[in-house]
Amino acid sequence: MKALVTGFEPFGGESLNPALEAIRRLRPALGDLTIETRALPTVFGRSLEALARAIETTAPDLVLAVGLAGGRPALSLERVAVNIDDAAIADNEGQQPVDQPVVAGGPSAYFASLPIKAAVRALRNAGLPAIVSNSAGTFVCNHLFYGLMHLAAQSGNRWRGGFLHIPYLPQQAARHAGAPSMAIEHVVQGIEIILATSAARADDLASAEGALP
């Protein structure tokens, strides 16, 4: 099996993005699962174009997109992507769409197809704070997540996909009074746990996942 893991470039005045730093530290393989990584621009439109090219060239079985959610205290696996771009800040090219669809005429929402509840259980069992989140926001992260699942639907769901939001790194949180953080090695560990769990449950349906304990 093959996984594609993406991370965004820095944005919003930050000098680094922990998503990009983390994917650069991933091992090239976890057992029989090989891992490809790609950096994506934090830009509406261009991020989806880069994602589509990466999927075409890597032909993955699993796709996990990773993004920063500064202020969140836990690894947050997103349940749903919504068909709306509504940016509180500009992206890295100055775009700031308001109430615009990600895909004109597309479904209102898509659900992740990775086994997110099983992954959260595995993360918690490893001692990592983790939650299922019901909102990926309306910035470039949600834009990419929706676009990923739309591409999957158009392909006949040839791969399973999902989105992970991660906290600030400690050096970032030091500049944001009271903000929670997570060490980069724990973020990397979390991503690898999600990938391993997803690979092990490749034949399961996300909708069949049981309730969290």
Buried (B, 14 or more C-beta within 10 A) or exposed (E): BBBBBBBBBBBBEBEBBBBBBBBEBBEEEBEEBBBBBBBBBBBBBBBBEBBEEBBEEBEBBBBBBBBBBBEBBBBBBBBBBBBBBBBEEBBBEEBEBEEBBBBEEBEEEBBBBBBBBBBBBBBBEEEBBBBBBEBBBBBBBBBBBBBBBBBBBEEEEEBBBBBBBBBBBBEBBEEEEEBBBBEBEBBBBBBBBBBBBBBBBEEBEBEEBEEEE
